[in-house]
């Protein structure tokens, strides 16, 4: 009798759940605990968790239990960590961790951030896109972090004929960046701790010792910023910053530019306002000489033609990597 009963039973294959079915389990739990519909971010995070369940109902139950144990900010931070873990590229993770150098609620300028990533050696093209430049990879990384809500409050404005894009990080996202930037394991160097300061700002340094600072930072690769200062003349020692990649000189009224600027052969981005050169009220027509030697330049907002001062139009001929907008002034000095 018992054997006959056994023979009538059908074998059931207990297959794994799909990601969608795991998501439904999680969704029903979250909805039962909340008073309203899920936001887009909540649903995206929930679906990421569902993928990690690997089709196992037990794993879905474990994640629900963990969710119940966590409260408030810890729950959100845990969810953000899952989104961080989903980032495919280790260098992209390092770029996110690097953002911990900024104070909370800091307005991050996109190009400045990308150039800092670049100077830290964090931007590498993949084998599939080996022709991409570091700036292109940085743009991709920025957009990925923006799409995954690690950045927010995106604003684009025009500043001295240059388009600036800024963003911010939510305080909890910043907490996550600090967390992963400090994480160290014996078996992995995926996230490396980054220094808290990665720019040299000469704005607060008395002009009498600027040349000493330039001499001290001969190996500097990262951004040099001497904007909005009362400096009238740059020291010749600035030419020793051979590895500098970005130099910002906005809102300055220099009497002249040192010829040693042409020694910055690794410079990729040069920013300085053109109002002092174009506005007749300032009576200043100086422009850096020897621009043709800076053949790694990607950004140059304007050029003033003045053959007598050594700024002939032919100097632009070797700057084959320039991108974006370039304004050329005093074309009447071009004779042929």
Residue pairs with C-beta under 8 A, 6 or more apart in sequence:
15 55
16 54
16 55
16 56
17 25
17 53
17 55
17 56
17 57
17 60
18 55
19 47
19 50
19 51
19 53
19 55
20 50
22 50
22 51
22 53
22 55
22 57
22 59
22 60
23 46
23 47
23 50
25 57
25 60
25 64
26 46
26 49
26 50
26 60
26 63
26 64
27 38
27 43
27 46
29 64
29 67
30 38
30 42
30 46
30 67
31 37
31 38
38 46
41 149
44 83
45 79
45 80
45 82
45 83
48 82
48 83
48 86
49 63
49 79
49 82
50 60
52 59
52 63
52 82
53 59
53 60
53 63
66 78
67 75
70 78
73 172
73 175
76 172
77 172
77 175
77 176
77 179
80 172
80 173
80 176
81 176
81 179
81 180
83 148
83 149
83 150
84 93
84 96
84 150
84 176
84 180
87 93
87 96
87 144
87 148
89 141
90 190
91 122
91 123
91 124
91 141
92 141
92 144
92 145
93 180
93 190
93 191
94 122
94 190
94 191
94 192
94 194
95 117
95 122
95 123
95 138
95 141
95 145
96 145
96 150
96 177
96 180
97 177
97 180
97 181
97 191
97 192
97 194
98 116
98 117
98 120
98 122
98 177
98 181
98 194
99 108
99 113
99 150
99 169
99 174
99 177
100 174
100 177
100 178
100 181
100 194
101 194
101 195
101 196
101 197
101 198
102 108
102 169
102 174
104 169
104 171
104 174
105 168
105 171
106 168
106 169
107 166
107 167
107 168
108 151
108 166
108 167
108 168
108 169
109 164
109 165
109 166
110 142
110 164
110 165
110 166
110 167
111 164
111 165
111 269
111 299
112 223
112 246
113 138
113 142
114 123
114 135
114 138
114 139
114 141
114 142
115 138
115 222
115 223
115 245
115 246
115 268
115 269
116 198
116 199
116 222
116 223
117 123
117 138
117 141
118 134
118 135
118 138
118 245
118 268
119 198
119 221
119 222
119 223
119 245
119 246
120 194
120 198
120 222
123 134
123 135
123 137
123 138
123 141
124 137
125 131
125 132
125 133
125 134
125 136
125 137
126 132
132 140
133 298
135 268
135 298
135 323
142 151
145 151
146 154
146 167
149 173
150 169
150 173
151 167
151 168
151 169
152 167
152 168
152 169
152 170
153 166
153 167
153 168
154 165
154 166
154 167
155 165
155 166
155 167
156 163
156 164
156 165
156 166
157 163
157 164
157 166
158 164
160 250
160 273
160 274
160 275
160 301
161 274
161 301
161 302
161 325
161 327
162 271
162 301
162 325
169 177
180 191
181 191
181 193
181 194
182 193
183 191
184 191
184 193
198 222
198 223
199 222
199 223
199 224
199 225
200 213
200 217
200 220
200 222
200 223
200 224
200 225
201 225
201 226
202 210
202 213
202 224
202 225
202 226
202 229
202 231
203 225
203 226
203 227
203 228
203 229
205 213
207 229
207 230
207 231
207 232
210 226
210 231
210 234
210 235
211 235
211 236
211 237
211 238
212 237
214 235
214 237
214 238
214 240
214 241
215 237
215 240
217 241
218 240
218 241
218 242
218 243
219 243
220 241
220 243
220 244
221 243
221 244
221 245
221 266
222 244
222 245
222 246
223 245
223 246
223 247
223 248
224 241
224 244
224 246
224 247
224 248
225 248
226 234
226 248
226 249
226 252
227 248
227 249
227 250
227 251
227 252
228 250
228 251
228 252
229 252
231 252
231 254
232 253
232 254
232 255
233 254
233 255
233 256
233 258
234 254
234 257
234 258
234 261
235 258
236 258
236 260
237 260
238 258
238 260
238 261
238 264
239 258
239 259
239 260
239 261
239 262
239 263
239 264
240 260
240 263
241 264
242 263
242 264
242 265
242 266
243 266
244 264
244 266
244 267
245 266
245 267
245 268
245 269
246 267
246 268
246 269
246 270
246 271
247 264
247 267
247 269
247 270
247 271
248 271
248 272
249 270
249 271
249 272
249 273
250 271
250 272
250 273
251 273
252 272
252 273
252 276
253 276
253 282
253 284
254 276
254 284
254 286
255 284
255 286
256 286
257 286
257 287
257 288
257 289
259 289
259 290
261 288
261 290
262 288
262 289
262 290
262 291
262 293
262 294
263 293
264 294
265 293
265 294
265 295
265 296
266 296
267 294
267 296
267 297
268 296
268 297
268 298
268 299
268 321
269 297
269 298
269 299
270 294
270 297
270 299
270 300
271 299
271 301
272 301
274 301
274 302
274 304
274 327
274 329
275 282
276 282
276 284
277 284
277 285
277 286
277 287
277 302
277 304
277 329
278 304
278 329
285 304
285 306
285 309
286 309
287 303
287 304
287 306
287 309
287 311
288 311
289 309
289 310
289 311
290 310
290 315
291 297
291 300
291 303
291 311
291 315
291 316
291 319
292 314
292 315
292 316
292 317
292 318
292 319
294 319
295 318
295 319
295 320
295 321
296 321
297 319
297 321
297 322
298 321
298 322
298 323
299 322
299 323
299 324
300 319
300 322
300 326
301 325
301 326
301 327
302 326
302 327
302 328
302 329
303 311
303 315
303 316
303 326
303 327
303 328
303 329
304 311
304 328
304 329
304 330
305 311
305 312
305 313
305 328
305 329
305 330
305 331
305 333
305 334
306 330
306 333
307 333
307 335
313 328
313 331
313 333
313 334
316 322
316 328
